[in-house]
Amino acid sequence: MAQDYLESIKKLGLTVKTNELLAKYTTFKIGGPADFFVEVEEEEKLLNLIKLLKELNLPYFILGGGSNLLVADEGFRGTIIKIQNSKFKIQKFDYVKDSSGMDNSKFKIICGAGYLLGRLIEKTAKLGLTGLEFAAGIPGTVGGAVRGNAGAWGQAIGDKVKRVKVLTSRGEIKWIEASDCHFSYRQSQFKKTKEIIWEVELELEKGNKKEIQEKISQNLAKRTTQPKEPSAGCIFVNPKPLVAGELIDKCGLKGKRIGDAQISPKHANFIVNLGKAKAAEVIKLIKLIKEKVKEKFGVELEEEISLLGFANLL
């Protein structure tokens, strides 16, 4: 079966890796091997690959930049599809000048789901386009950021999205308007559906290059309070109006360590990998945090990270 499957994928013009260790593809640097690992750059090849997987009833997982993800030590029994669509296209569509002569023109950015978010911020800043400064320092890809509606300091990428191009569960390629993406705090419909994000259309405005760069620098400076060790970013969604990190800190859990997994002494909503942390150790810390916060404050914390390859989820 495995050999027939491999041959079928190769006929699609794709290269397959077997037993590929996933730790090197995640910001946590944790995770066992995937049975199969395929990188896809072309829309048609993605269509054909998903069709094949569905015909064979084989599990698959779409991987972006590997942030906000914890992979089980046992790995993933299925196919990892890493989206490598790195398209970038810019188009001015609304030329506007205010009463003072300031250029407030609007621009469309068409960006592949595999395009790195950091690279997008750097490129748009150099072009003098404003609107994404808040995302400076957030790891991952554009597709992953849109899926989780990544954001900071009261802003989120969903605010700048106009349309999202997806592969639907029916095997169709279509554009979805932002109003139908159901963006909310760290959420979108893509977390709940089997739609695969392929491209994103963003709307940005012309701004002052110096001011844009200053704002980016300020936001990066704020992130110096976050740990430098490998992590998946914030483990829990803030239970607004409360802050998850503060609740965890008040439970006296900062610095708590199991093996090489540690609740960061710098920021309690981060669990860091001190070198050779196991996913099982991270899970134990997550369970401990949830138990203690529930016991002390009556608050049910919800994970912001995704879990892959676990037989029993939290």
C-alpha positions, 0 to 999 in steps of 0.5 A: 500500500505504502509503495503504491501510494509513494508511486502515485504521489511521484506521478503527480510530480511531487517529491516525497520524504518518508519518516521525516522528523517534524521537530525541525519544521516547528518553532518548538523544535519538538515532534516525532516523524511523519510517515510522509512529507510533501512540499507543494508549490503549485495549485494544481498539484495541491488539488491532485494530491488532496484528491488522491489522499481522499480517494485512498482515505488517508489522513493529512495535515497542512503545515505552515511555518510550524509556529503555534503547533505541538507535535506528539513524540510519536509523530504523525501517522499520515501525510504532512503537506507543507504549503510553499506558495510564496507568491507576492503581487502588489497593485494600487487600486484607489488613489487618494490624497487628503486636504494636506496633499498626503498620499493615502492611496490603497494597495492590494497585496496578493500573497501566497499562504507559504510566504513568511509573515516576517518577510511580508512585514519587511517588504511592505514597510520598505514600500511604505505601506502601513497596517501590519506593523503590529505583527512585527516579530510574530513567526510563521507564514501568512496562511497560518497567521490568517487561519489563527487571525494572528495579532497583537496589541488589539490588532489582528491580520483579519482586519487587513484581509479582503479575500482568502483563496482556498481549496474547499472540502469539495475539491474546488478552488474559490475566493472567500470574502473577509466577511465570510471568514468569521474572524474573531479573537485568534479565530477564523472559520478555517480553524473549524473547516477543512478548507486549505488556505492557498492565497490571501488578498490584503488591503494596505494604505500608503504611509510614512516609511520612517513612521512605519519603521519606528512603529515596527521597532517599538513593537519588536522592543515590546517583544523583548519581554518574551522568551528566546528559547524555542516555543510555540508562542502563547500556549493559551488564548487570553480569557478576556478581559483577563490575561492568561499569563497573569493568571498562571503567574498568580498560581506560582507556576512561573519557572515550573519545569518537567524534564526540559519543558519549562513554564517560562520565568520570563512570560508565564503563557509560554512553555519553552524547550530548554534543549531536549523537551518532549511533547509529553512533558509539555502536555503535563505542564499544560494540564497542570496549568489548566488545573491550577488556574481552574482551581484558583480562579474558576477559569477554563483556559483554552489552548491557542496552539494546535496539537498534532499526532496525539491519540488523546487530546486535552 
